[in-house]
């Protein structure tokens, strides 16, 4: 059997898709096909998929909600493992909330609110998943996951061992973590929150939501903030100062609303988006001497 058939035999037909357009699975709405797209429903299925991919000599990678991801037009060879709805259980125990990697951060924040727990309001509008958020130490409006992170479970693909990691072992920094540097796959994360007033928590979430709607191009496909914040600067301000708002390559455009966002407003290709990113980097470097690094994760073949 080939790898896809092996996965189907061990799980279910519905969990395995072949030649699946990744434009359906990324918030930028671009990207070529995944050769095999697999959605595990447990740590055991995840571990099985990784082992079988290695046994078959197939490249593999992990994705979540696809909100911080640019998949190139040539697609993704081998196996793409998507930790999504089937891998998204959330539970609350006292002041601790635990979330599987596929749980959307917005749902985790909502579960915290429903339990009258404060500390995750900043995450209510982040479109990513708990696993991807942990890998990137996702944050917004002065908060980040490292502020409330208590520990996680993660798979080391090299050893096939799933182990518990402490905050120190996860080494969370600005858009960095041990998951990224060591290639670990976060399967579950735990956050320690504080008892609060539910109405006050909701009010803060509403305020942040209004600020996002006012300042960000939420009505257009994007991958969120395209660039990391350079030390001492703001990427959006540098891009705007270079006169790049509205700059276009094909169907991709630097947002007129917030220059830190590249948006897909005219059926862009991944090539359009990538070329625009590179053009913005070159123009900002020329204008201000600052080299912008992408926050968006770029995968696949051109």
N, C-alpha and C positions, 0 to 999 in steps of 0.2 A: 504493500500500500504506500501511496505517497503521503506527505505530511498532512494534507488536508483530510484525507480519508482516515488517517490514524486518529486525528483529533475528533472527527465526527463519530468514529466508532467508540471512543472513550467518553464522549460528552453527549452532544445532540446535533442534529443537522442545523438547527436554527442558530447555533453558536458559531458556526463556521461559514464565512462568506469568501468567495474567490473572485478576484478581479473587481473588487469593490471600489468605486470612485470615492476618494478621500474628501472630495468637495462636500460630500454628505455628512462628514464627520469632523469638520473643522469650522470654526466660527468665521474664518476668512472666506469660506465657500470656494476655495480653489484646491487643486491637487489632483494628481494622477491616481491610478488605481493601486490598491494594496493587493499584492499577489494572493495572500491569505490574510484575512482579518478574523481574529478569534476573540471572543468575549467570555472569559472564564467566570464561573459563578462561585469559586472558592479558592483558597490558597492552594489546595491540592491540585485543582485543575490548572492553576497558574504554573505551579512547579512542574507538572506533567508536560505542559506545552513548552516550557523552556528546555526541559531535558530532551524532548523529542526533536525540537529544532536543532539543538546541539548535535544530537545523534545523526540527524539528516544533513548536517553541515550547512544549514540554512541560516542566513542572517536573521536576527530578530530584534525588535525594539518594543518599548512600552509607550502607550499613549493614554491620556485620560479623556477629558471633554473636548480636546482639540482647540482650546481657547487661546493658547499661547503658542500656536504651531503653524508653520508654513510648510506644507508638503509640496514638493516640486512636481512639475508636470509629468516627469517620467515615472512617477509613482514610487512605491515601496516594494522592493524585492523581498522574497522570503516571507517571514511571519511577522505580522503586526498584532500585538496583544493589546486589546482595548479594555481597560478597567472602567466599566460603565455602570449602567443601571443594575445589572445582575450582581454587582460587587459594591453595593452602596449602603449597607446597613449602618444605622446610627443608633446609639444607645446612650442613656444618661444614667449616671450613678452618683447621687449626691451633687457635688460641684464639678464632677468630671464628666466630660462628654467624649465618647469614642466614635470614630467614623472610619468605615472601610474606605479604601483608596478611591473608589469610584463615586463616592458621595459628593454631590456638588457642594461647594463651600457655602452657597446661598442657603441650601437646605440645612447644613450644619448650623449656620447662624440662626436660622429660623427655629431649629430644635432647641438651641440654647435659649432663645427668647421665650419659647413656650414653657421652658422649665424655670423661667425667671433668673437666668444666669447671664451676667454681663461680662464682656471682654472680647466678644467676637462680632460686635456690631460692624466693625470696619470691613468684615468679610462678606457682608450681606449682598453686596453688589459685584463681587468678584466672580466672573463666569467660570472659573476653573474648578477642578475637583480637589479633594483632600490630598490625594497622592501627588498630583502635579503641584499643588500648592506647597506641600512640604518640600518637594525637590527644589522649588524655586524660592522658598520662604516668602510666599506671596504676602503682599501687603497693600494698604491703601489708606489715605487720609490719616497718616501718623501712626497706624497700627500695623503689625505684622505677626505672622503665626508664631514666630519665636517668642513673642511676648507671653503667650499662654501655653506653649508646647510643653507637654509633660513626658512624652515618650512615644515610641512607635514600634511596629513590627516591620521588618524589611527582609527581603530575599536577596541573597548574594548569588547571582547567576553562576559565578565561577565555582562555588562550592556546593550550590544547591541547598544551602542551609538558611532557614528562616529564623531570625533571632530578634530579641528585644534590644532597642537602642535608647540610651538616655539622651537628654538634651546635649550633654557634652560630646557624646559620641556622634550625634547628628551634625554638630559643628555648623549651625545655621548662621549665615551671614547675609549680606545684601545680595539677593538673588543667587545664593549659593548654599550648598549643603554637602554632607558626606554622600547623600544619595547621588548627586551629580558627579562629584569628584571620584567616587569609588564604583559607580555604576550599579548602585543598589536600587531595588524596587520596593518602595514603601507599599505595604499592604493594608496597614491600619495605623491610625494616629490617635493619640489621646491628648486632650486639652484640659487644663485646670482653670476653671473660671471662678467668678465671685457671685454670691447671691445678690440679686438686684431687684428693682421694681420693673415689672413687665411693661407697664405703660411708658416708663422713662426709656427703657431699652428700645421699644417700638418707635418712640419719638426720635431717638438718635438715628435709628435705621432709616426712618422717613426723611430726616434731614440730609443724610448722606446720599440717599437715593435722589432727592431733588437736586443736590449739587452735581451729581453725576449727569443727570438729564440736562442740566443747564450748560455744563462745560464739555461733555464728551459726545462724540457722534454715535450714540447708541442705536440710531435708526439705520445704520449701514454696516455691512459685514466688515469685521476687522479682527485682528488678533490681539486687541488691547493695546497697551503701550508698546510701541515697536522697539524702542531703544531703552537701554538702561540709563539711569540718571548718572551723568558724569560727576565726579567729586567736585563740589563747589559750584555746580551748574544745574540747570534743568534742561533736559533734552528738547522739550517743546519750545522753550524760550530761545534756545540756540537756533533751532530750525526756523522759527518765525523771524528772528533777527537777520537770518541769511536770506530773507525774502522768499521762502519756499512754500508758504501756505498756498494750496491749490496746485502745486507742481504735479504734473501728470505724466505717467508712462502708460500708454494703452488704457486699460480699464481701471488702473490703480491711481490713487490720488492722495496727496498729503491733505488731511482734513482741514477745511476752512474753519472748523469749529475749535479744533485742538490739534496743533501742529505735531504733537507727539504721536498721533495716530495715522497710520497708512490705512486707507479704506478701499474697499472694492465696490465702486459705484456704477461700473459699466461692464459687468461680466468679465472681470479681469482674469488673466491667467496667472499662474504662479510666477512665470517669467516676468510679467509686468510688475508684480509686487517686488520681486527680487531686484530687478533692474532699478526700480524707484528707490528701494532701500540703499543700494550702492551709490546712486546718484546723490541722495541726501547726505550720505556719509562724506562723499567727496566734496560737496559744496560747503558743508559745515566746517570741515577741516580747512578748506581754503579760506573761509570767512573768519573763523575764530581760532583756528589752530587746535580745536578739540576733536578728538577721534571718538565718534559715537560707536558704542558696541550694541549689537542687537540683543534685546531681551527675548524676542521671539525665537523659538527653537526651529531650526531649519533642517528638514529631513528629506531624504529621497534622492532620486536621480533626475538630472536635468534632461 
